[in-house]
Amino acid sequence: MAGWYEISQANDGQYRFVLKAGNGEVILASELYKAKASAQVGIESVQRNSLDDSRYERLEAKNGKPYFNLKAANYQIIGRSQFYSSEQSREKGIESVKNNGSTTKIKELIV
């Protein structure tokens, strides 16, 4: 089963999106956007950039947990991953974003 994007609205009225793998696990989460249209542009940026390995910034949190950011051509962060237990797990997360990022399936969870 292919992945999908979900757009939702935070309590303060801002919007965010997540990319979910086919099993429903969140593999990439966006920052908050003031407008829904901006969140949609963010999704389009993930769709364009997710296959390019050079767009992934591999990092380690202060607690030693690996994670990654996906960046656009202008070096702005499009999305951030969860924290992983190992660098190998982080690489699997990146592969999942590469495999699912081009999906055009978008679910809106806005009421």
C-alpha positions in Angstrom: 0.0 0.0 0.0 1.3 3.4 -1.0 1.8 6.3 1.4 -0.2 9.5 1.6 -0.1 13.0 3.0 -2.4 14.4 5.7 -3.1 18.1 6.1 -4.5 19.1 9.5 -5.1 22.3 11.4 -3.6 23.1 14.8 -5.5 24.6 17.7 -4.1 28.0 16.9 -5.5 27.8 13.3 -2.2 27.1 11.6 -1.8 24.1 9.2 0.7 21.3 9.0 1.2 18.2 6.9 2.6 14.8 7.6 3.7 12.1 5.1 2.6 8.6 6.2 4.0 5.3 4.9 1.7 2.6 3.6 1.4 1.2 7.2 0.2 4.5 8.5 3.4 5.5 10.3 4.4 9.2 10.1 7.7 9.4 8.3 8.0 13.2 7.8 6.3 16.1 9.5 6.2 19.7 8.4 6.5 22.9 10.3 3.4 25.0 10.9 2.0 27.2 8.1 -0.4 30.2 8.4 -2.3 29.2 5.3 -3.6 25.9 4.0 -2.3 26.8 0.6 1.2 27.1 2.0 1.0 23.6 3.5 0.0 22.4 0.0 3.0 24.1 -1.5 5.1 22.3 1.1 3.7 19.0 0.0 4.6 19.9 -3.6 8.1 20.6 -2.5 8.4 17.2 -0.8 7.1 15.6 -4.0 9.8 17.4 -6.0 12.7 16.9 -3.6 12.2 13.6 -1.9 14.1 11.5 -4.4 17.3 13.6 -4.3 19.6 12.1 -1.6 21.5 15.4 -1.4 18.3 17.1 0.0 18.5 14.9 3.2 20.4 16.4 6.1 21.4 13.6 8.5 21.6 14.8 12.0 22.0 13.7 15.6 19.9 15.1 18.5 21.5 16.2 21.8 20.4 12.9 23.3 22.3 11.0 20.6 19.2 9.9 18.6 19.6 10.1 14.8 17.0 12.0 12.7 16.9 13.8 9.4 15.6 17.0 7.7 14.4 17.1 4.1 15.4 20.4 2.5 14.3 22.2 -0.6 16.7 23.6 -3.2 16.8 26.9 -1.3 18.0 25.0 1.8 14.8 25.6 3.7 13.6 22.7 5.8 10.5 21.1 4.3 10.0 18.4 6.8 11.6 16.7 9.8 11.7 13.0 10.8 11.1 11.3 14.1 14.1 10.3 16.2 15.5 6.9 15.4 17.3 4.3 17.5 20.1 3.9 15.1 21.7 5.4 12.0 20.5 2.3 10.1 16.9 3.0 11.2 17.3 6.6 10.0 18.5 5.4 6.6 15.4 3.2 6.4 13.3 6.2 7.2 14.9 8.2 4.4 14.3 5.3 2.0 10.6 5.3 3.1 10.3 9.1 2.3 12.0 8.5 -1.1 9.5 5.7 -1.8 6.4 7.5 -0.6 7.2 11.2 -1.1 6.0 11.4 -4.7 2.5 10.2 -3.9 -0.3 12.5 -4.9 -2.8 11.1 -2.4 -3.7 13.8 0.1 -6.2 13.5 3.0 -7.5 16.6 4.6 -8.3 16.3 8.3 -9.7 19.8 8.6 -13.2 20.2 10.0 
